[in-house]
Amino acid sequence: MTRYLRRGALVFSTLLVLLAAPLAGHADGRLSIVATTGMIADAAREIGGEAVRVKGLMGPGVDPHSYRQTRSDIVALAQADLVLSHGLYLEAQMEEFLHRLSRRQTVVAVAEVLPRDRLLGHTDYENKFDPHVWMAPTLWADVVVAIRDAMAEARPAQEAYFAKRTEAYLAEIEQLSAYAEQTTASVPADSRVLLTAHDAFAYFGRAFDFEVIGIQGISTESEAGLRRIRDLVDLLVERDIGAVFVESSVPERNVRALVEGAGARGHQVRVAGTLYSDAMGTVGSYEGTYLGMIDHNVTTIVRALGGEAPTGGMQGRLGEGAR
């Protein structure tokens, strides 16, 4: 009973905040945008430049699958001119709230624009799709266009400005995709196995021809049991896989359990690096942008699995720190 009372109180307080929040509109004239994920927020900033004010709810190391809106988030969302969410059930714990918010605010789920035949399904989630589309730059480029369109609809007078900036940004994403194709092609055929903390890299695997294995499912809410760990240890030993990866937004314990399990059977496995899966890097750093996030992942994976890639990545900027 107490649990239901707490939930009712939260819903009631949320509604009070929404009702009390002033309507959108800002003295400086800039388009006010709230984006759920860092990747969407980064794209909105690239498209909008000085004409927008963008707030991202989920920062470095934050897991969007389990994220719940805070009181300050609710106020920011209620006051925004435009709310950009990802969709595809990525923000699972916010979905109901975003649906309610859409009755009074402009809320656009930007990844929902992708045709279903370009999305990956999952046997664990009927009628749901893998939401991690940013892992394939060509897919993410189409999401960027959807972000541009939502911004242009919210501010028609700046449509040409947004279009020009989007064209330049899409050229950078195309360059990133070409870099990924070139460097991943250098990984030997028998080393093209990417084992990570959760199943966030399937689109990456499809785009660049890697076998991808996640300890957990496409949502970090799905727990990896002892049997799953045991089966993956068997796989590491039987296929002589020597490298696994941790993720910046997922606890390392399952990956460490794999390494220890393989070691107990005389097979040495190393943690080959940390990948950015559901969140970008440190704010203000190159890795804290979408381009830097994917550049880091590609470069780390390629070098760890025996391919050739420059230590500084596509632009020589990896590891330069926050500015």
C-alpha positions in Angstrom: 0.0 0.0 0.0 2.8 2.4 0.9 4.4 1.8 -2.5 1.2 2.9 -4.3 0.9 5.9 -2.1 4.5 7.0 -2.9 3.9 6.5 -6.6 0.6 8.5 -6.4 2.4 11.3 -4.6 5.1 11.4 -7.2 2.5 11.6 -10.0 0.6 14.3 -8.2 3.7 16.4 -7.5 4.7 16.0 -11.2 1.3 17.3 -12.3 1.6 20.2 -10.0 5.0 21.2 -11.4 3.7 20.9 -14.9 0.6 23.0 -14.2 2.7 25.6 -12.3 5.4 25.9 -14.9 5.2 29.0 -17.1 4.6 28.5 -20.8 7.5 28.2 -23.2 9.0 31.5 -24.4 12.3 33.1 -23.6 13.5 36.7 -23.5 16.7 36.1 -25.6 14.6 34.7 -28.5 16.6 31.4 -28.8 14.8 28.1 -29.4 14.8 26.3 -26.0 15.3 22.5 -26.5 15.5 19.8 -23.9 16.9 16.5 -25.2 16.9 13.2 -23.3 20.2 11.8 -24.4 23.6 13.4 -24.9 23.7 12.2 -28.5 20.5 14.1 -29.4 21.6 17.1 -27.4 24.9 17.2 -29.3 23.1 17.0 -32.7 20.7 19.8 -31.7 23.6 22.1 -30.8 25.4 21.3 -34.0 22.3 22.1 -36.0 21.2 25.1 -34.0 24.4 26.9 -33.2 23.8 30.3 -31.5 20.1 30.2 -32.3 19.3 27.5 -29.7 19.6 26.8 -26.0 20.0 23.0 -25.5 19.8 21.1 -22.2 20.6 17.4 -22.2 19.1 15.4 -19.3 21.4 12.4 -19.4 25.1 13.1 -19.0 28.3 11.0 -19.1 28.0 7.5 -17.6 24.2 7.7 -17.4 22.2 4.7 -18.4 19.1 5.8 -20.4 17.3 2.4 -20.0 16.9 3.0 -16.2 16.9 6.8 -16.1 13.9 8.4 -14.3 13.2 12.1 -14.6 14.1 14.3 -11.6 12.0 17.2 -10.3 14.4 19.7 -12.0 14.1 17.7 -15.3 10.3 18.0 -15.1 10.5 21.8 -14.8 13.0 22.1 -17.7 10.9 19.8 -19.9 7.7 21.8 -19.1 9.4 25.1 -19.9 11.0 24.0 -23.2 9.9 25.1 -26.7 10.8 21.6 -28.0 11.5 18.3 -26.3 13.5 15.8 -28.3 13.4 12.2 -27.1 14.9 9.1 -28.7 12.0 6.7 -28.7 12.2 3.0 -29.6 11.7 2.3 -25.9 15.2 3.6 -25.0 13.9 5.8 -22.2 11.8 3.0 -20.8 11.3 4.5 -17.4 10.4 7.9 -18.8 8.0 6.7 -21.5 4.8 7.2 -19.6 5.8 10.7 -18.5 6.9 11.7 -22.0 3.5 10.5 -23.3 1.7 12.7 -20.7 4.0 15.6 -21.5 3.2 15.4 -25.2 -0.4 16.5 -24.5 0.8 20.0 -23.7 4.3 20.2 -25.2 5.9 19.5 -28.5 7.6 16.2 -27.9 9.3 14.4 -30.9 10.8 10.9 -30.6 13.4 11.4 -33.3 14.5 7.8 -33.8 11.0 6.7 -34.5 11.4 8.1 -38.0 13.6 5.2 -39.1 11.8 2.6 -41.3 11.2 -0.6 -39.4 13.0 -2.7 -42.1 16.2 -0.9 -41.1 15.8 -1.7 -37.4 16.9 -4.8 -35.6 14.3 -6.7 -33.5 15.0 -8.8 -30.5 13.5 -12.1 -29.4 13.3 -11.0 -25.8 11.1 -8.0 -26.6 8.1 -8.6 -28.8 7.2 -5.7 -31.1 10.2 -3.7 -29.8 13.4 -2.8 -31.7 17.0 -2.3 -30.7 17.2 1.4 -29.9 21.0 1.8 -30.2 20.9 3.2 -33.8 23.6 5.8 -33.1 26.2 3.0 -33.3 25.9 3.1 -37.1 26.7 6.6 -38.5 24.6 6.1 -41.6 21.5 5.4 -39.5 22.2 8.2 -37.1 22.5 10.6 -40.1 18.8 10.0 -40.8 18.0 10.7 -37.1 19.9 14.0 -37.4 17.7 15.0 -40.3 14.6 14.2 -38.1 16.1 16.5 -35.4 16.6 19.2 -38.0 13.0 18.9 -39.2 11.6 19.1 -35.7 13.7 22.2 -35.0 12.6 23.8 -38.3 9.0 23.1 -37.5 9.4 24.7 -34.1 11.1 27.8 -35.6 10.2 28.1 -39.3 12.0 31.4 -39.7 15.4 29.7 -39.1 14.8 26.7 -41.4 17.4 27.7 -43.9 20.0 28.4 -41.2 19.3 24.9 -39.6 19.5 23.3 -43.0 22.9 24.8 -43.8 24.4 23.8 -40.5 22.9 20.3 -40.8 24.5 19.8 -44.2 27.9 20.6 -42.8 27.3 18.3 -39.8 26.2 15.4 -42.0 29.4 15.8 -44.0 31.3 15.2 -40.8 29.2 12.1 -40.0 29.9 10.8 -43.5 33.6 11.3 -42.9 33.3 9.4 -39.7 31.5 6.5 -41.4 34.3 6.3 -44.1 36.9 6.3 -41.3 35.1 3.4 -39.6 34.8 1.4 -42.7 38.4 1.8 -43.6 39.9 1.0 -40.2 37.5 -1.8 -39.2 38.4 -3.6 -42.5 41.9 -4.0 -41.2 40.8 -6.3 -38.3 41.7 -9.9 -39.1 38.7 -12.2 -39.9 39.2 -14.5 -36.9 39.4 -11.5 -34.5 36.1 -9.8 -35.5 34.3 -10.7 -32.3 33.1 -7.8 -30.1 32.1 -8.9 -26.6 30.7 -6.1 -24.4 28.7 -5.6 -21.2 25.3 -5.3 -22.9 24.0 -5.8 -26.4 24.4 -2.2 -27.6 26.6 -2.7 -30.6 24.4 -4.8 -32.9 24.1 -1.9 -35.4 27.8 -1.4 -35.3 28.3 -5.1 -36.0 25.9 -5.1 -38.9 27.5 -2.0 -40.4 31.1 -3.1 -40.1 30.9 -6.9 -40.1 31.6 -7.9 -36.5 30.0 -10.6 -34.5 28.6 -8.9 -31.4 28.0 -10.6 -28.1 26.5 -8.7 -25.1 26.5 -10.2 -21.6 23.1 -8.5 -20.9 20.3 -7.9 -23.4 19.6 -4.7 -25.3 18.3 -3.2 -22.1 20.6 -3.0 -19.1 17.5 -3.8 -17.0 17.9 -7.5 -18.1 20.2 -9.2 -15.6 22.9 -11.6 -16.7 22.5 -14.8 -14.7 25.2 -17.3 -13.6 24.3 -19.6 -16.5 24.8 -16.8 -19.0 28.3 -16.0 -17.5 29.2 -19.7 -17.6 28.2 -20.1 -21.2 30.2 -17.0 -22.2 33.2 -18.3 -20.4 32.9 -21.5 -22.4 32.7 -19.4 -25.6 35.8 -17.4 -24.7 37.8 -20.6 -24.0 36.5 -22.6 -27.0 37.0 -19.8 -29.5 40.2 -18.5 -28.0 38.8 -15.0 -27.6 41.4 -12.9 -25.8 39.8 -9.4 -25.5 36.5 -8.1 -24.1 35.3 -4.5 -23.5 33.6 -2.6 -20.7 31.2 0.2 -21.2 31.2 3.7 -19.6 27.5 3.5 -18.6 27.3 -0.1 -17.4 28.9 -1.6 -14.3 32.0 -3.7 -15.0 31.1 -6.6 -12.7 29.9 -9.0 -15.4 32.8 -8.4 -17.6 35.2 -8.9 -14.7 33.4 -12.1 -13.9 34.0 -13.3 -17.4 37.7 -12.5 -17.2 38.1 -14.3 -13.8 36.1 -17.3 -15.0 38.2 -17.7 -18.1 41.4 -17.2 -16.0 40.3 -20.0 -13.7 40.3 -22.3 -16.7 43.7 -21.3 -17.8 42.6 -18.9 -20.6 43.8 -15.3 -20.3 41.4 -12.6 -21.3 42.1 -8.9 -21.1 39.8 -6.0 -20.8 40.8 -4.2 -24.0 39.2 -0.8 -23.3 36.2 1.1 -22.3 33.5 1.9 -25.0 30.9 4.5 -25.0 27.5 2.8 -25.5 24.5 4.7 -24.1 26.2 7.9 -23.1 29.1 10.0 -24.5 32.3 11.1 -22.8 33.2 13.9 -20.5 31.4 17.2 -21.2 33.7 19.6 -23.1 36.0 16.8 -24.4 36.1 15.5 -28.0 34.7 12.2 -26.7 31.9 14.2 -25.2 30.5 14.7 -28.7 28.8 12.2 -31.0 31.7 12.3 -33.5 34.3 11.8 -30.7 32.2 9.0 -29.1 32.1 6.9 -32.2 35.7 7.8 -33.2 36.8 6.6 -29.8 34.8 3.3 -30.1 36.0 2.5 -33.6 39.7 3.3 -32.8 39.6 1.4 -29.5 38.0 -1.7 -31.1 40.2 -1.8 -34.1 43.5 -1.4 -32.2 42.4 -3.9 -29.6 41.4 -6.6 -32.1 44.6 -6.4 -34.2 43.6 -3.9 -36.8 45.3 -0.6 -37.7 44.1 2.8 -36.6 45.9 5.9 -35.5 46.2 6.4 -31.7 44.5 9.8 -32.0 41.7 8.5 -34.1 40.2 10.1 -37.2 41.0 13.7 -36.3 44.0 13.0 -33.9 41.9 14.4 -31.1 41.3 11.4 -28.9 42.4 11.8 -25.3 43.0 15.5 -25.6 40.8 16.2 -22.6 38.1 18.7 -21.9 38.4 22.2 -23.3 
